[in-house]
Amino acid sequence: MPESSPKALPLSLYLVATQGDRSQEEFLSIIKQAIEGGVDIIQLREKHLSSKAFYHLATKVKILCDRFQIPLLINDRIDIALACNASGVHIGQDDMPLSVARRILGDDKIIGLSVREPKHLSDLQKSGDIGSVDYLGVGAVRATTSKNDSAVIGINGLKSIIHQASQILRASQMTSQDPQDFIFQNPQNLKALQNLQEPSTSHTHRTFLPVVAIGGIDRDIITDLRGIGLSGIAVVRAIMDSSDPKRAACDLKKAFLDK
């Protein structure tokens, strides 16, 4: 993949939006209020719409996001993301391989990846695709009804994956040094070199891989998420089901940033 600079992603408050049983007018109104309240980025997730309906909804959400100059990501559907010129996609472990997604989307688009367990990061490391990822969505932190097939990893599991991601990135950056110097600094680095493939140039200037916590995130748990290296929190019900989405977004963002 051609060399690119790490993207400066606004991830503090990340809204995963699904229309569900709401009218389109109500849905777009919630998104608008959420943006006005401080949402930084939106992922449109529609598992049950036809391609045609998903596209038409995505184009309307894109217009709204463009108006407020915030990124729109499409869940899973690279075709929909390209069709509506979204800012990128968020994909899961069973979706298209990252390297293929990056080749289709190009370097300028955002790609987020769901991670639920350490093995997913290990697989990412072994595949050499870490340079194709712009951020990780890690969870579920707590049980959630919005995606009831997600295993709960808890705060300790979240911390472990954040640490693992930083170690992988640090090790991959170190391989850009002369190998003998790298090993001389610490003989244990030999194992890291043996376990790593040649890193992609796209992340050689990164200082960290952004991680967003998802799954059961609300005001009650934000305090416990401070100081663990998160770049942001992703919410669904805490905003979408709120009677005042603007206030909910404002309160969530303030709570997360109030460190």
Secondary structure in CASP SS format (residue, H / E / C, confidence):
PFRMAT SS
TARGET T0000
AUTHOR 0000-0000-0000
METHOD secondary structure of the structure
MODEL  1
M C 1.00
P C 1.00
E C 1.00
S C 1.00
S C 1.00
P C 1.00
K C 1.00
A C 1.00
L C 1.00
P C 1.00
L C 1.00
S C 1.00
L E 1.00
Y E 1.00
L E 1.00
V E 1.00
A E 1.00
T C 1.00
Q C 1.00
G C 1.00
D C 1.00
R C 1.00
S C 1.00
Q H 1.00
E H 1.00
E H 1.00
F H 1.00
L H 1.00
S H 1.00
I H 1.00
I H 1.00
K H 1.00
Q H 1.00
A H 1.00
I H 1.00
E H 1.00
G H 1.00
G C 1.00
V C 1.00
D C 1.00
I E 1.00
I E 1.00
Q E 1.00
L E 1.00
R C 1.00
E C 1.00
K C 1.00
H C 1.00
L C 1.00
S C 1.00
S H 1.00
K H 1.00
A H 1.00
F H 1.00
Y H 1.00
H H 1.00
L H 1.00
A H 1.00
T H 1.00
K H 1.00
V H 1.00
K H 1.00
I H 1.00
L H 1.00
C H 1.00
D H 1.00
R H 1.00
F H 1.00
Q C 1.00
I C 1.00
P C 1.00
L E 1.00
L E 1.00
I E 1.00
N E 1.00
D C 1.00
R C 1.00
I H 1.00
D H 1.00
I H 1.00
A H 1.00
L H 1.00
A H 1.00
C C 1.00
N C 1.00
A C 1.00
S C 1.00
G E 1.00
V E 1.00
H E 1.00
I E 1.00
G C 1.00
Q C 1.00
D C 1.00
D C 1.00
M C 1.00
P C 1.00
L H 1.00
S H 1.00
V H 1.00
A H 1.00
R H 1.00
R H 1.00
I H 1.00
L H 1.00
G C 1.00
D C 1.00
D C 1.00
K C 1.00
I E 1.00
I E 1.00
G E 1.00
L E 1.00
S E 1.00
V E 1.00
R C 1.00
E C 1.00
P H 1.00
K H 1.00
H H 1.00
L H 1.00
S H 1.00
D H 1.00
L H 1.00
Q H 1.00
K H 1.00
S H 1.00
G C 1.00
D C 1.00
I H 1.00
G H 1.00
S H 1.00
V C 1.00
D C 1.00
Y E 1.00
L E 1.00
G E 1.00
V E 1.00
G C 1.00
A C 1.00
V C 1.00
R C 1.00
A C 1.00
T C 1.00
T C 1.00
S C 1.00
K C 1.00
N C 1.00
D C 1.00
S C 1.00
A C 1.00
V C 1.00
I C 1.00
G H 1.00
I H 1.00
N H 1.00
G H 1.00
L H 1.00
K H 1.00
S H 1.00
I H 1.00
I H 1.00
H H 1.00
Q H 1.00
A H 1.00
S H 1.00
Q H 1.00
I H 1.00
L H 1.00
R H 1.00
A H 1.00
S H 1.00
Q H 1.00
M H 1.00
T C 1.00
S C 1.00
Q C 1.00
D C 1.00
P H 1.00
Q H 1.00
D H 1.00
F H 1.00
I H 1.00
F H 1.00
Q H 1.00
N C 1.00
P C 1.00
Q C 1.00
N H 1.00
L H 1.00
K H 1.00
A H 1.00
L H 1.00
Q H 1.00
N H 1.00
L C 1.00
Q C 1.00
E C 1.00
P C 1.00
S C 1.00
T H 1.00
S H 1.00
H H 1.00
T C 1.00
H C 1.00
R C 1.00
T C 1.00
F C 1.00
L C 1.00
P C 1.00
V E 1.00
V E 1.00
A E 1.00
I E 1.00
G C 1.00
G C 1.00
I C 1.00
D C 1.00
R H 1.00
D H 1.00
I H 1.00
I H 1.00
T H 1.00
D H 1.00
L H 1.00
R C 1.00
G C 1.00
I C 1.00
G C 1.00
L C 1.00
S C 1.00
G E 1.00
I E 1.00
A E 1.00
V E 1.00
V C 1.00
R H 1.00
A H 1.00
I H 1.00
M H 1.00
D C 1.00
S C 1.00
S C 1.00
D C 1.00
P H 1.00
K H 1.00
R H 1.00
A H 1.00
A H 1.00
C H 1.00
D H 1.00
L H 1.00
K H 1.00
K H 1.00
A H 1.00
F H 1.00
L H 1.00
D C 1.00
K C 1.00
END
